[in-house]
Amino acid sequence: MKLSDREKLSAYMGKSKETKAFTFTAEILEEEEKIALYKERAEYSRKEGY
């Protein structure tokens, strides 16, 4: 089940400040991991000549 942005926002607004900060931090770390993974793949592709 996919939550709409509005549903996510209302669920987020109901949380404590600590939980919000943790959620926000976790999302940022997740994005950074994705970016690192894409960079790694791009680097590998360049080396392999794809």
Contact map, one row per residue, 1 for C-alpha under 8 A:
11100000000000000000000000000000000000000000000000
11110000000000000000000000000000000000000000000000
11111111000000000000000000000000000000000000000000
01111111000000000000000000000000000000000000000000
00111111100000000000000000000000000000000000000000
00111111110000000000000000000000000000000000000000
00111111111000000000000000000000000000000000000000
00111111111100000000000000000000000000000000000000
00001111111110000000000000000000000000000000000000
00000111111111000000000000000000000000000000000000
00000011111111100000000000000000000000000000000000
00000001111111100001000000000000000000000000000000
00000000111111100001000000000000000000000000000000
00000000011111110000000000000000000000000000000000
00000000001111111011000000000000000000000000000000
00000000000001111111000000000000000000000000000000
00000000000000111111100000000000000000000000000000
00000000000000011111110000000000000000000000000000
00000000000000111111111000000000000000000000000000
00000000000110111111111100000000000000000000000000
00000000000000001111111110000000000000000000000000
00000000000000000111111111000000000000000000000000
00000000000000000011111111100000000000000000000000
00000000000000000001111111110000000000000000000000
00000000000000000000111111111000000000000000000000
00000000000000000000011111111100000000000000000000
00000000000000000000001111111110000000000000000000
00000000000000000000000111111111000000000000000000
00000000000000000000000011111111100000000000000000
00000000000000000000000001111111110000000000000000
00000000000000000000000000111111111000000000000000
00000000000000000000000000011111111100000000000000
00000000000000000000000000001111111110000000000000
00000000000000000000000000000111111111000000000000
00000000000000000000000000000011111111100000000000
00000000000000000000000000000001111111110000000000
00000000000000000000000000000000111111111000000000
00000000000000000000000000000000011111111100000000
00000000000000000000000000000000001111111110000000
00000000000000000000000000000000000111111111000000
00000000000000000000000000000000000011111111100000
00000000000000000000000000000000000001111111110000
00000000000000000000000000000000000000111111111000
00000000000000000000000000000000000000011111111100
00000000000000000000000000000000000000001111111111
00000000000000000000000000000000000000000111111111
00000000000000000000000000000000000000000011111111
00000000000000000000000000000000000000000001111111
00000000000000000000000000000000000000000000111111
00000000000000000000000000000000000000000000111111
